[in-house]
């Protein structure tokens, strides 16, 4: 491998999937303040993610709605109001 090709802040980081609870230890330069212990007993920085291969429908084969910001509820409310207006 070539020497000195990675940035100075390149290190192992734990990525935790908020949907499934799965954790991955991957090399990254992401800035994070939280830390947690990995299975080897070493403490690493932690970054929380909403979607990973453990929860994405393409990889799991299961279709599910992942709505962390309430977008689906707002859409349904707007759709029902529009339907009510059309009926009047």
Backbone as JSON Lines, residues from 0, in Angstrom:
{"i":0,"aa":"X","n":[0.82,-1.18,0.0],"ca":[0.0,0.0,0.0],"c":[0.87,1.24,0.0]}
{"i":1,"aa":"X","n":[0.36,2.31,-0.58],"ca":[1.1,3.56,-0.59],"c":[1.09,4.18,0.79]}
{"i":2,"aa":"X","n":[2.18,4.8,1.16],"ca":[2.28,5.47,2.46],"c":[1.67,6.86,2.38]}
{"i":3,"aa":"X","n":[1.07,7.3,3.48],"ca":[0.53,8.66,3.64],"c":[-0.53,9.04,2.61]}
{"i":4,"aa":"X","n":[-1.44,8.12,2.28],"ca":[-2.51,8.46,1.35],"c":[-3.81,8.81,2.07]}
{"i":5,"aa":"X","n":[-3.94,8.45,3.34],"ca":[-5.15,8.76,4.09],"c":[-5.0,10.07,4.84]}
{"i":6,"aa":"X","n":[-6.11,10.78,5.07],"ca":[-6.05,12.0,5.87],"c":[-5.56,11.7,7.29]}
{"i":7,"aa":"X","n":[-5.1,12.71,7.98],"ca":[-4.54,12.53,9.33],"c":[-5.59,12.04,10.33]}
{"i":8,"aa":"X","n":[-6.86,12.43,10.16],"ca":[-7.9,12.03,11.12],"c":[-8.61,10.73,10.73]}
{"i":9,"aa":"X","n":[-8.02,9.94,9.85],"ca":[-8.59,8.65,9.45],"c":[-8.37,7.66,10.59]}
{"i":10,"aa":"X","n":[-9.48,7.07,11.09],"ca":[-9.42,6.1,12.18],"c":[-10.65,5.21,12.12]}
{"i":11,"aa":"X","n":[-10.68,4.18,12.95],"ca":[-11.84,3.29,13.02],"c":[-12.96,3.98,13.78]}
{"i":12,"aa":"X","n":[-14.18,3.86,13.26],"ca":[-15.37,4.47,13.85],"c":[-16.48,3.45,13.88]}
{"i":13,"aa":"X","n":[-17.26,3.43,14.96],"ca":[-18.44,2.56,15.06],"c":[-19.62,3.33,14.48]}
{"i":14,"aa":"X","n":[-20.28,2.74,13.48],"ca":[-21.51,3.31,12.93],"c":[-22.66,2.49,13.47]}
{"i":15,"aa":"X","n":[-23.6,3.15,14.19],"ca":[-24.73,2.46,14.8],"c":[-25.99,2.81,14.02]}
{"i":16,"aa":"X","n":[-26.69,1.77,13.54],"ca":[-27.94,1.94,12.82],"c":[-29.06,2.16,13.82]}
{"i":17,"aa":"X","n":[-29.72,3.32,13.78],"ca":[-30.8,3.64,14.72],"c":[-32.02,2.76,14.51]}
{"i":18,"aa":"X","n":[-32.25,2.28,13.29],"ca":[-33.44,1.47,13.0],"c":[-33.31,0.04,13.51]}
{"i":19,"aa":"X","n":[-32.16,-0.58,13.28],"ca":[-32.02,-1.99,13.62],"c":[-31.15,-2.24,14.85]}
{"i":20,"aa":"X","n":[-30.38,-1.24,15.26],"ca":[-29.49,-1.44,16.4],"c":[-28.17,-2.09,16.02]}
{"i":21,"aa":"X","n":[-28.0,-2.44,14.76],"ca":[-26.78,-3.08,14.28],"c":[-25.62,-2.08,14.33]}
{"i":22,"aa":"X","n":[-24.41,-2.58,14.58],"ca":[-23.23,-1.72,14.65],"c":[-22.16,-2.25,13.71]}
{"i":23,"aa":"X","n":[-21.43,-1.32,13.07],"ca":[-20.36,-1.65,12.13],"c":[-19.11,-0.88,12.52]}
{"i":24,"aa":"X","n":[-17.97,-1.52,12.46],"ca":[-16.68,-0.87,12.72],"c":[-16.0,-0.65,11.38]}
{"i":25,"aa":"X","n":[-15.86,0.63,10.99],"ca":[-15.37,0.99,9.67],"c":[-14.38,2.14,9.79]}
{"i":26,"aa":"X","n":[-13.4,2.18,8.92],"ca":[-12.49,3.31,8.88],"c":[-13.18,4.53,8.3]}
{"i":27,"aa":"X","n":[-12.99,5.71,8.93],"ca":[-13.68,6.91,8.49],"c":[-12.95,8.15,8.99]}
{"i":28,"aa":"X","n":[-13.3,9.3,8.4],"ca":[-12.79,10.59,8.84],"c":[-13.89,11.45,9.45]}
{"i":29,"aa":"X","n":[-15.08,10.87,9.68],"ca":[-16.22,11.62,10.21],"c":[-15.89,12.18,11.59]}
{"i":30,"aa":"X","n":[-16.36,13.41,11.85],"ca":[-16.16,14.04,13.15],"c":[-17.28,13.6,14.09]}
{"i":31,"aa":"X","n":[-16.92,13.14,15.27],"ca":[-17.9,12.7,16.26],"c":[-17.35,12.91,17.66]}
{"i":32,"aa":"X","n":[-18.25,13.12,18.62],"ca":[-17.81,13.33,20.0],"c":[-18.12,12.13,20.89]}
{"i":33,"aa":"X","n":[-19.12,11.33,20.53],"ca":[-19.51,10.17,21.35],"c":[-18.54,9.01,21.14]}
{"i":34,"aa":"X","n":[-18.37,8.19,22.17],"ca":[-17.54,7.01,22.07],"c":[-18.26,5.82,22.68]}
{"i":35,"aa":"X","n":[-17.84,4.61,22.29],"ca":[-18.42,3.39,22.83],"c":[-17.4,2.27,22.67]}
{"i":36,"aa":"X","n":[-17.57,1.21,23.46],"ca":[-16.65,0.07,23.37],"c":[-17.14,-0.91,22.33]}
{"i":37,"aa":"X","n":[-16.19,-1.44,21.57],"ca":[-16.46,-2.46,20.56],"c":[-16.3,-3.82,21.22]}
{"i":38,"aa":"X","n":[-16.55,-4.9,20.53],"ca":[-16.47,-6.25,21.09],"c":[-15.06,-6.63,21.51]}
{"i":39,"aa":"X","n":[-14.06,-5.94,20.97],"ca":[-12.68,-6.23,21.36],"c":[-12.25,-5.49,22.64]}
{"i":40,"aa":"X","n":[-13.17,-4.71,23.23],"ca":[-12.9,-4.0,24.46],"c":[-12.26,-2.63,24.28]}
{"i":41,"aa":"X","n":[-11.96,-2.25,23.04],"ca":[-11.35,-0.96,22.75],"c":[-12.45,0.07,22.53]}
{"i":42,"aa":"X","n":[-12.24,1.3,22.99],"ca":[-13.21,2.37,22.83],"c":[-12.96,3.12,21.52]}
{"i":43,"aa":"X","n":[-14.03,3.29,20.73],"ca":[-13.95,3.95,19.43],"c":[-14.98,5.07,19.36]}
{"i":44,"aa":"X","n":[-14.79,6.06,18.49],"ca":[-15.84,7.07,18.26],"c":[-17.08,6.42,17.66]}
{"i":45,"aa":"X","n":[-18.26,6.99,17.94],"ca":[-19.53,6.44,17.45],"c":[-20.27,7.48,16.63]}
{"i":46,"aa":"X","n":[-20.85,7.05,15.51],"ca":[-21.71,7.89,14.69],"c":[-23.02,7.15,14.47]}
{"i":47,"aa":"X","n":[-24.14,7.83,14.74],"ca":[-25.46,7.23,14.54],"c":[-25.95,7.51,13.13]}
{"i":48,"aa":"X","n":[-26.48,6.48,12.47],"ca":[-27.03,6.61,11.12],"c":[-28.46,6.09,11.11]}
{"i":49,"aa":"X","n":[-29.29,6.65,10.23],"ca":[-30.69,6.22,10.15],"c":[-30.87,4.97,9.3]}
{"i":50,"aa":"X","n":[-30.05,4.81,8.26],"ca":[-30.19,3.69,7.34],"c":[-28.83,3.08,7.08]}
{"i":51,"aa":"X","n":[-28.76,1.77,7.11],"ca":[-27.55,1.04,6.74],"c":[-27.96,-0.22,6.0]}
{"i":52,"aa":"X","n":[-27.0,-1.05,5.66],"ca":[-27.34,-2.3,4.97],"c":[-28.17,-3.22,5.86]}
{"i":53,"aa":"X","n":[-28.14,-3.02,7.16],"ca":[-28.91,-3.86,8.08],"c":[-30.38,-3.47,8.11]}
{"i":54,"aa":"X","n":[-30.73,-2.25,7.64],"ca":[-32.13,-1.83,7.7],"c":[-32.69,-1.37,6.36]}
{"i":55,"aa":"X","n":[-31.88,-1.22,5.34],"ca":[-32.37,-0.74,4.05],"c":[-33.15,-1.86,3.34]}
{"i":56,"aa":"X","n":[-34.33,-1.54,2.81],"ca":[-35.16,-2.57,2.16],"c":[-34.47,-3.3,1.01]}
{"i":57,"aa":"X","n":[-33.57,-2.66,0.3],"ca":[-32.88,-3.32,-0.8],"c":[-32.07,-4.51,-0.3]}
{"i":58,"aa":"X","n":[-31.42,-4.36,0.85],"ca":[-30.58,-5.42,1.39],"c":[-31.36,-6.42,2.24]}
{"i":59,"aa":"X","n":[-32.41,-5.98,2.92],"ca":[-33.15,-6.87,3.8],"c":[-34.26,-7.62,3.08]}
{"i":60,"aa":"X","n":[-34.75,-7.07,1.96],"ca":[-35.84,-7.7,1.24],"c":[-37.18,-7.45,1.87]}
{"i":61,"aa":"X","n":[-37.24,-6.6,2.88],"ca":[-38.49,-6.28,3.56],"c":[-38.82,-4.83,3.31]}
{"i":62,"aa":"X","n":[-40.05,-4.59,2.85],"ca":[-40.46,-3.21,2.61],"c":[-41.01,-2.64,3.91]}
{"i":63,"aa":"X","n":[-40.5,-1.48,4.29],"ca":[-41.03,-0.8,5.48],"c":[-40.85,0.7,5.3]}
{"i":64,"aa":"X","n":[-41.71,1.45,5.96],"ca":[-41.64,2.9,5.88],"c":[-40.73,3.39,6.99]}
{"i":65,"aa":"X","n":[-39.68,4.11,6.6],"ca":[-38.76,4.67,7.59],"c":[-38.99,6.18,7.6]}
{"i":66,"aa":"X","n":[-39.75,6.65,8.56],"ca":[-40.13,8.05,8.61],"c":[-39.66,8.64,9.93]}
{"i":67,"aa":"X","n":[-38.53,9.29,9.91],"ca":[-38.01,9.86,11.14],"c":[-38.43,11.3,11.33]}
{"i":68,"aa":"X","n":[-38.95,11.93,10.28],"ca":[-39.28,13.35,10.37],"c":[-40.79,13.6,10.29]}
{"i":69,"aa":"X","n":[-41.63,12.57,10.29],"ca":[-43.08,12.74,10.24],"c":[-43.6,13.12,8.87]}
{"i":70,"aa":"X","n":[-42.85,12.86,7.82],"ca":[-43.25,13.25,6.47],"c":[-44.46,12.49,5.98]}
{"i":71,"aa":"X","n":[-44.54,11.21,6.33],"ca":[-45.67,10.4,5.87],"c":[-46.98,10.92,6.46]}
{"i":72,"aa":"X","n":[-46.97,11.23,7.75],"ca":[-48.18,11.74,8.4],"c":[-48.61,13.07,7.8]}
{"i":73,"aa":"X","n":[-47.66,13.97,7.53],"ca":[-47.99,15.26,6.92],"c":[-48.57,15.06,5.53]}
{"i":74,"aa":"X","n":[-48.01,14.13,4.77],"ca":[-48.53,13.86,3.42],"c":[-49.95,13.32,3.51]}
{"i":75,"aa":"X","n":[-50.19,12.38,4.4],"ca":[-51.54,11.81,4.52],"c":[-52.55,12.87,4.94]}
{"i":76,"aa":"X","n":[-52.14,13.78,5.83],"ca":[-53.04,14.85,6.26],"c":[-53.38,15.77,5.09]}
{"i":77,"aa":"X","n":[-52.38,16.14,4.29],"ca":[-52.63,17.0,3.13],"c":[-53.51,16.29,2.11]}
{"i":78,"aa":"X","n":[-53.27,15.0,1.9],"ca":[-54.06,14.23,0.94],"c":[-55.52,14.14,1.38]}
{"i":79,"aa":"X","n":[-55.76,13.93,2.66],"ca":[-57.14,13.83,3.14],"c":[-57.85,15.18,3.05]}
{"i":80,"aa":"X","n":[-57.12,16.29,3.3],"ca":[-57.72,17.62,3.15],"c":[-58.07,17.89,1.69]}
{"i":81,"aa":"X","n":[-57.2,17.5,0.78],"ca":[-57.46,17.71,-0.64],"c":[-58.67,16.89,-1.1]}
{"i":82,"aa":"X","n":[-58.79,15.67,-0.61],"ca":[-59.91,14.82,-0.96],"c":[-61.21,15.41,-0.42]}
{"i":83,"aa":"X","n":[-61.16,15.94,0.79],"ca":[-62.35,16.57,1.38],"c":[-62.76,17.8,0.59]}
{"i":84,"aa":"X","n":[-61.8,18.59,0.13],"ca":[-62.11,19.79,-0.66],"c":[-62.73,19.42,-2.01]}
{"i":85,"aa":"X","n":[-62.25,18.34,-2.61],"ca":[-62.79,17.91,-3.91],"c":[-64.23,17.44,-3.78]}
{"i":86,"aa":"X","n":[-64.57,16.85,-2.65],"ca":[-65.93,16.33,-2.45],"c":[-66.93,17.46,-2.27]}
{"i":87,"aa":"X","n":[-66.48,18.64,-1.79],"ca":[-67.4,19.77,-1.56],"c":[-67.85,20.42,-2.8]}
